[in-house]
Amino acid sequence: MYAGSSKDTRRPELPRLTRSVKPAEAAPIRIVHLGLGAFHRSHQAWYTQHAGDSSEWGIASFTGRRPDAAAGLSEQDGLYTLVERADGGDSFEVITSIVEAADGGDVGRLAELIAARRTAVVTLTVTEAAYGLGSDGHLDSTAPAIAADLRLLAAGSATGRFPATPLGRLVLALAARRGSGAGPLAVVCCDNLAHNGKVARQAVLGMAEAFDAELAAWIRANISFVSTSVDRITPRTTDADLVAVASACGYRDESPVVTEPFRDWVLSGAFPAGRPRWEDAGATFVDDIEPFENRKLWLLNGAHSLLAYAGQLRGHTTVAQALADPGCREAVEAFWDEAAAHLTGADLRIGDYRAALLARFGNARIAHNLAQIAMDGSTKLRLRAVPVLRAERAAGRTGAAAARMIAAWMDYTRLDFPGAGDKLADPLAADVQAASTLPGTRRIATLLGLLGPGLGEDAAVVSLIESLCGTLTEPAVPA
């Protein structure tokens, strides 16, 4: 439910959305999802509903940190309204593919479902930070949350306590599948990471090896890790959206999702136990996903990060507002020019992709909040800005546009407002804040070291970013 709703917002005279109000047979659970949130419901759940064999593929979705989303969705039998918000108006569709919504803390149920023979696919939207990898690409077993889960895994079920991270829970559930003899399945990473299937494999195997070498060997032999590139802007739902659904649809929905009309899903990898016919809904299956991953990570996600930091520095709150600021728009276009130099392949259609992004970002009816995008900056910039910076410098150019994104992030972390400064939402918040006490050049070098090996030791890069700090902090001049 959404805080701050009034009696009028709830429309108590209307029936609550359920499978009785909107009859829909529940498909058998064959997909288990970790990370129940708005994006999963606008993307993978939508694609599953629109697959040609959707009646054979139900989803059990588990929450991450909090049970709230599962509680609200369970009261609606897993149903919710997807609102596609375009410049010309809204369209409404009831999504029925989620047949069970569960608290992520119910690790017993998670293990039971993943151990079931008919479960064929596990999908993940657990955020970039949840994979627990250090800057060297290996599992950071010293990270407090990972270390705590490893201790719980080693102690076994006798303690009555279970892993708290999605990674630890997945490893425990895969151990249950091995024990049940249910056979192979596919793990499909849907987070914004380059080579995300490889990242998921590295993280899962890293934790499994630290827990049980025989389990790690079984995972290598039986579990495929599918890489994907996912794309659909999905802002947070507001009370006004609940009112819009009630007015348009004639029922109360406490868990609607608002999204843009555009959607894209590119997948690469094996599905040893089968999969839905997602291609019927427009998904693309390719042998080499890296060019598509990089196009999305750099052009869409990179621009989002740049707008998130520069936009807030200049007084904006949404993507559309920031894009309308000439200073932010110029910074984005310059970064795109740098990134495009390292994106090759006719199928990528970079010019068309950039034009489509400008149209999508400029959709003022999608209130995509910059503060939401700005979270977990140290993890995101490692993937969105650093590769372009390194590629540009390797080509003999400065990489100033990518460096400017990093500089804007550094400026942002020093601000004192919700989401930044002393309230920074970042897995390395303590390290970022510790760096803030250092003098200028040392602070920059230290922060660069958090983004990638060797960056903080490159005097030329440190000097470049030092010269760019503060260049996007001027507030926009009102029109």
PERA-V898808 format. One record per residue. N is the residue number from 0. OMEGA is omega as a letter, one per 30 degrees, with the letter a starting at -180 (NA if undefined). D_LAST is the distance of its C-alpha to the last C-alpha in Angstrom with 2 decimals. Layout:
N:OMEGA:D_LAST
N:OMEGA:D_LAST
//
This chain:
0:a:37.70
1:a:34.24
2:l:34.07
3:a:32.82
4:l:34.01
5:l:35.55
6:l:38.62
7:l:36.57
8:a:34.73
9:a:38.13
10:a:39.56
11:l:43.12
12:l:44.70
13:l:43.64
14:l:45.76
15:l:44.55
16:l:44.01
17:l:47.24
18:l:49.60
19:l:51.47
20:l:48.49
21:a:47.47
22:l:50.78
23:l:50.51
24:l:53.34
25:l:52.64
26:l:53.22
27:a:55.38
28:l:53.60
29:l:53.58
30:l:50.21
31:a:49.41
32:l:45.84
33:l:44.78
34:a:41.28
35:l:40.70
36:a:36.99
37:a:34.24
38:l:34.06
39:a:37.82
40:l:37.79
41:a:35.09
42:a:36.73
43:l:40.43
44:l:41.47
45:l:39.76
46:a:41.48
47:l:44.78
48:a:44.55
49:l:43.99
50:a:46.77
51:a:49.75
52:a:52.06
53:a:49.81
54:a:52.77
55:a:54.40
56:l:51.54
57:a:50.47
58:l:48.25
59:a:48.95
60:a:45.76
61:l:45.94
62:l:43.21
63:a:42.34
64:a:41.91
65:a:42.09
66:a:44.09
67:a:41.56
68:l:40.40
69:a:44.04
70:a:45.11
71:a:42.59
72:l:43.22
73:l:46.98
74:l:47.00
75:a:45.66
76:l:48.28
77:a:45.63
78:l:43.73
79:a:39.99
80:l:37.40
81:a:35.09
82:l:31.89
83:a:30.28
84:l:26.66
85:l:25.25
86:a:22.40
87:a:25.15
88:a:26.65
89:l:29.02
90:a:32.60
91:l:35.17
92:l:38.20
93:l:40.80
94:a:41.64
95:a:45.31
96:l:46.00
97:a:45.88
98:l:49.27
99:l:49.40
100:a:46.75
101:l:48.20
102:l:47.46
103:l:47.28
104:l:49.69
105:a:52.37
106:l:53.58
107:l:56.91
108:l:55.43
109:a:53.27
110:l:56.41
111:a:58.39
112:a:55.97
113:l:55.52
114:a:59.30
115:a:59.87
116:a:61.29
117:l:59.06
118:a:55.84
119:a:54.71
120:l:51.11
121:l:49.16
122:a:45.38
123:l:43.12
124:a:39.52
125:a:40.07
126:a:37.09
127:a:37.50
128:a:38.80
129:a:41.67
130:l:43.76
131:a:44.70
132:l:44.77
133:a:44.46
134:l:42.77
135:l:46.12
136:l:45.85
137:l:48.78
138:l:49.02
139:a:48.46
140:l:51.46
141:l:50.83
142:a:47.53
143:a:48.40
144:l:47.66
145:a:49.47
146:l:52.38
147:l:52.77
148:l:52.92
149:l:55.46
150:l:57.64
151:l:57.45
152:a:58.31
153:a:61.23
154:l:62.48
155:a:62.61
156:a:62.42
157:a:65.08
158:a:62.49
159:l:60.81
160:a:57.44
161:l:55.27
162:a:52.53
163:a:49.06
164:l:46.96
165:a:46.42
166:l:48.21
167:l:51.23
168:l:51.43
169:l:51.36
170:l:54.11
171:a:56.22
172:l:55.78
173:l:56.73
174:l:59.82
175:l:60.66
176:l:60.31
177:a:62.63
178:a:65.08
179:a:65.01
180:a:65.75
181:l:62.98
182:a:62.25
183:l:59.18
184:a:55.62
185:l:52.16
186:a:49.41
187:a:46.02
188:a:43.14
189:l:39.75
190:a:37.66
191:a:35.11
192:l:37.61
193:a:38.91
194:a:42.52
195:l:42.10
196:l:45.58
197:l:47.07
198:l:45.09
199:l:46.42
200:a:49.92
201:a:49.80
202:a:48.68
203:l:51.22
204:l:54.05
205:l:53.23
206:a:53.59
207:a:56.58
208:l:58.40
209:a:57.95
210:a:59.38
211:a:62.02
212:l:62.84
213:l:64.63
214:l:61.61
215:l:59.48
216:l:62.06
217:l:62.01
218:l:58.22
219:a:58.44
220:a:61.00
221:a:59.59
222:l:55.83
223:l:53.45
224:a:49.88
225:l:47.47
226:l:44.24
227:l:41.21
228:a:37.63
229:a:35.70
230:l:32.28
231:a:30.58
232:a:27.40
233:a:28.57
234:l:26.38
235:l:28.05
236:a:29.30
237:l:28.14
238:l:30.03
239:l:27.92
240:l:29.33
241:l:32.82
242:a:32.24
243:l:31.03
244:a:34.15
245:a:36.45
246:a:35.16
247:a:35.34
248:l:38.50
249:l:40.69
250:l:41.48
251:l:40.16
252:a:38.91
253:a:38.22
254:l:37.38
255:l:35.09
256:l:32.96
257:a:29.62
258:l:28.91
259:l:27.42
260:a:29.73
261:l:30.07
262:a:32.97
263:l:35.09
264:l:38.24
265:a:40.35
266:l:43.65
267:l:46.43
268:a:49.70
269:l:52.85
270:a:53.43
271:a:57.12
272:l:57.40
273:a:55.29
274:l:51.78
275:l:50.02
276:a:49.32
277:l:45.62
278:l:45.51
279:l:45.98
280:l:42.51
281:l:40.99
282:a:41.67
283:l:42.74
284:a:45.70
285:l:45.97
286:a:48.34
287:a:45.77
288:a:42.62
289:l:41.29
290:l:39.10
291:l:37.46
292:a:37.06
293:l:35.40
294:a:33.04
295:a:31.84
296:a:32.00
297:a:30.13
298:a:27.64
299:a:26.75
300:l:27.77
301:l:26.87
302:l:23.29
303:l:23.21
304:l:24.49
305:l:22.09
306:a:19.08
307:a:20.90
308:a:21.29
309:a:18.28
310:l:15.96
311:l:17.62
312:a:17.71
313:l:13.93
314:a:13.73
315:a:13.71
316:a:16.66
317:l:17.06
318:a:17.53
319:l:15.16
320:a:12.22
321:a:13.46
322:l:14.05
323:l:10.53
324:a:9.79
325:l:11.09
326:l:13.31
327:a:14.94
328:l:15.34
329:l:17.07
330:l:19.28
331:a:20.33
332:l:21.21
333:l:23.16
334:l:25.04
335:l:25.85
336:l:27.27
337:a:29.52
338:a:30.63
339:l:31.34
340:a:33.82
341:l:35.98
342:a:35.79
343:a:38.52
344:a:40.17
345:a:39.67
346:a:39.41
347:l:36.19
348:a:34.14
349:a:31.41
350:l:29.21
351:a:29.38
352:l:28.86
353:l:25.63
354:l:24.30
355:l:25.40
356:l:23.72
357:l:20.28
358:a:20.92
359:l:22.28
360:a:19.61
361:l:16.92
362:a:19.00
363:l:16.89
364:l:20.17
365:a:21.71
366:a:20.46
367:a:21.75
368:a:21.42
369:a:20.90
370:l:23.45
371:a:26.03
372:a:25.59
373:a:25.76
374:l:29.31
375:a:32.31
376:a:30.39
377:l:33.58
378:a:35.19
379:a:32.29
380:l:31.40
381:a:35.09
382:a:34.79
383:a:31.27
384:a:30.64
385:a:34.08
386:l:35.81
387:l:33.22
388:a:33.39
389:a:37.18
390:l:37.36
391:a:35.17
392:l:37.25
393:l:40.43
394:l:39.35
395:l:39.04
396:a:35.25
397:a:33.21
398:a:31.37
399:a:28.35
400:l:25.84
401:l:28.08
402:a:28.70
403:l:25.01
404:l:24.96
405:l:27.95
406:l:26.43
407:l:23.36
408:l:25.98
409:l:27.89
410:a:24.94
411:a:24.22
412:a:27.88
413:a:27.76
414:a:25.13
415:l:26.52
416:a:24.99
417:l:26.58
418:a:27.20
419:l:27.18
420:a:29.24
421:l:32.31
422:a:31.56
423:l:31.08
424:a:32.10
425:l:34.00
426:l:37.67
427:a:37.87
428:a:36.00
429:l:38.96
430:l:39.13
431:a:35.40
432:l:35.61
433:l:38.83
434:a:37.19
435:l:34.55
436:a:37.38
437:l:38.23
438:a:37.16
439:a:34.35
440:l:36.26
441:l:38.65
442:a:35.91
443:l:34.26
444:a:37.68
445:l:38.64
446:l:35.55
447:l:36.04
448:l:39.60
449:a:38.46
450:a:36.65
451:a:39.55
452:l:42.96
453:a:43.02
454:a:39.29
455:l:39.59
456:l:42.56
457:a:40.81
458:a:39.97
459:l:37.81
460:l:35.60
461:l:35.42
462:l:34.45
463:a:31.78
464:l:30.09
465:a:30.49
466:a:28.59
467:l:25.70
468:l:25.45
469:a:22.40
470:l:20.47
471:a:18.07
472:l:17.84
473:l:14.91
474:l:12.19
475:l:8.86
476:a:6.38
477:a:3.80
478:NA:0.00
//
